[in-house]
Amino acid sequence: MKDLAIVLHDHPGALADMGEALGRAGVSVEGGGAWVVDGRGVAHFLFEDGTAAREALEAAGIRVLAERDVIVQRLQQSVPGQLGQLTRRMAQAGVNIDVLYSDHDNQLILVVDDLTTGREVSEAWTREWCDR
């Protein structure tokens, strides 16, 4: 899975243009979100095939800032505080979380500055919770 950081114009139809370009290319969005901050549209979306998504967007004149690997983590939704506990462990391991959102399967998506250590923390977290 890949996260694409995308620049969108702050006007009606910008997100539709993005979605239509992906649809024409047969690329499905697996999760993500878009925000306007200080008049600038910024989006992070999750794709199975980041290269195909990037090519479709760039062909439509939509700027892609970055394509990055992600950590996919399932939290126990019935247990309050899991987000804080997991992200505290990331912080204690020195991992900075650059982007966080959910996919369409209710899994947490993390884009981090240290993928190797982040994955180690995530895998340890999953083992711990599976053993309960």
Backbone torsions as a table, in degrees:
resi	resn	phi	psi	omega
1	MET	NA	145.2	-179.4
2	LYS	-129.7	140.9	170.9
3	ASP	-98.7	130.4	173.2
4	LEU	-110.6	128.1	172.6
5	ALA	-89.8	123.4	-170.2
6	ILE	-126.8	138.1	174.6
7	VAL	-94.4	126.9	176.7
8	LEU	-121.9	141.9	176.4
9	HIS	-70.1	149.7	-179.8
10	ASP	-90.3	73.8	175.5
11	HIS	-155.2	158.2	-179.8
12	PRO	-57.0	134.0	176.7
13	GLY	98.3	-11.6	-177.6
14	ALA	-62.7	-44.0	179.3
15	LEU	-69.5	-35.9	176.5
16	ALA	-63.5	-41.5	177.3
17	ASP	-58.5	-43.0	179.2
18	MET	-62.9	-50.0	-178.5
19	GLY	-61.7	-39.3	179.3
20	GLU	-68.3	-39.5	178.0
21	ALA	-62.2	-41.7	178.2
22	LEU	-67.1	-41.3	179.4
23	GLY	-61.9	-43.5	178.2
24	ARG	-59.7	-33.0	-178.8
25	ALA	-87.9	-2.2	-179.4
26	GLY	72.4	26.5	-178.5
27	VAL	-102.3	126.7	-179.4
28	SER	-96.6	141.2	174.5
29	VAL	-86.7	128.4	-177.4
30	GLU	-98.3	-11.1	-179.6
31	GLY	166.2	175.5	175.6
32	GLY	131.7	-165.4	-179.4
33	GLY	-171.8	168.8	-179.0
34	ALA	-139.6	145.0	-177.5
35	TRP	-140.0	155.4	170.4
36	VAL	-110.0	122.9	178.7
37	VAL	-127.4	120.4	-179.5
38	ASP	52.0	42.1	176.0
39	GLY	77.7	8.8	-179.6
40	ARG	-119.9	127.5	178.1
41	GLY	-81.5	128.4	177.8
42	VAL	-129.5	131.5	-179.8
43	ALA	-131.3	149.4	170.5
44	HIS	-130.2	120.2	179.0
45	PHE	-128.7	150.5	-176.4
46	LEU	-102.4	133.9	-178.9
47	PHE	-135.6	143.3	172.4
48	GLU	-65.3	-41.5	-178.7
49	ASP	-118.9	92.8	-177.4
50	GLY	-63.7	-35.6	-178.9
51	THR	-65.1	-46.1	179.4
52	ALA	-62.9	-39.7	179.2
53	ALA	-65.1	-46.0	179.6
54	ARG	-59.8	-47.4	-178.8
55	GLU	-61.7	-41.9	179.4
56	ALA	-64.3	-43.4	-178.7
57	LEU	-67.9	-46.4	-178.9
58	GLU	-65.3	-34.4	176.9
59	ALA	-64.3	-27.2	178.5
60	ALA	-90.3	5.5	179.4
61	GLY	80.4	17.9	179.4
62	ILE	-98.4	127.0	-174.4
63	ARG	-79.9	127.4	174.8
64	VAL	-105.4	120.6	-178.4
65	LEU	-80.2	-37.7	-175.4
66	ALA	-160.0	153.0	172.6
67	GLU	-127.4	119.9	-174.7
68	ARG	-135.1	149.9	172.6
69	ASP	-68.8	157.8	-177.7
70	VAL	-128.0	164.8	168.6
71	ILE	-105.8	129.5	177.6
72	VAL	-107.8	121.8	-174.2
73	GLN	-131.4	131.1	174.3
74	ARG	-95.6	128.0	174.6
75	LEU	-100.6	155.9	173.8
76	GLN	-82.1	99.5	-173.5
77	GLN	-60.5	-25.8	-178.3
78	SER	-81.0	-3.9	-177.5
79	VAL	-110.3	106.4	179.3
80	PRO	-62.1	144.5	174.1
81	GLY	94.4	-2.0	-176.9
82	GLN	-62.5	-39.3	179.4
83	LEU	-59.6	-46.1	178.8
84	GLY	-63.2	-41.3	-179.0
85	GLN	-66.3	-46.3	-179.6
86	LEU	-64.6	-46.0	-178.0
87	THR	-69.9	-28.6	173.8
88	ARG	-65.4	-41.3	177.9
89	ARG	-63.8	-39.0	176.6
90	MET	-61.2	-45.8	-179.2
91	ALA	-62.2	-43.4	179.8
92	GLN	-63.8	-26.6	177.8
93	ALA	-86.8	-0.1	179.6
94	GLY	82.4	16.6	-178.6
95	VAL	-93.5	124.0	175.6
96	ASN	-94.4	130.7	178.1
97	ILE	-91.2	115.2	-179.3
98	ASP	-83.9	-38.3	-177.2
99	VAL	-145.1	142.2	177.8
100	LEU	-142.8	131.0	175.0
101	TYR	-158.8	-179.7	178.2
102	SER	-110.1	150.8	174.8
103	ASP	-92.3	-174.9	-177.4
104	HIS	-76.6	-3.8	178.0
105	ASP	-108.7	19.3	178.7
106	ASN	60.9	32.5	175.0
107	GLN	-102.9	148.2	177.9
108	LEU	-79.7	132.0	177.8
109	ILE	-111.7	125.1	179.9
110	LEU	-121.7	131.2	170.5
111	VAL	-108.7	119.0	-171.6
112	VAL	-124.7	164.0	-179.0
113	ASP	-82.5	-16.8	179.3
114	ASP	-133.5	90.2	-173.7
115	LEU	-63.6	-39.9	-178.0
116	THR	-62.9	-51.5	-179.9
117	THR	-67.6	-39.7	178.0
118	GLY	-59.0	-42.6	177.9
119	ARG	-66.2	-36.9	177.1
120	GLU	-62.0	-44.7	178.5
121	VAL	-62.6	-45.6	-179.2
122	SER	-61.5	-44.6	-179.6
123	GLU	-65.2	-40.6	177.4
124	ALA	-63.7	-42.0	178.8
125	TRP	-60.0	-46.4	-178.8
126	THR	-63.6	-44.1	177.6
127	ARG	-59.7	-43.7	-179.1
128	GLU	-61.5	-44.4	-176.6
129	TRP	-76.8	-27.1	177.2
130	CYS	-72.7	-26.9	-179.6
131	ASP	-78.0	-9.2	-177.6
132	ARG	-84.4	NA	NA
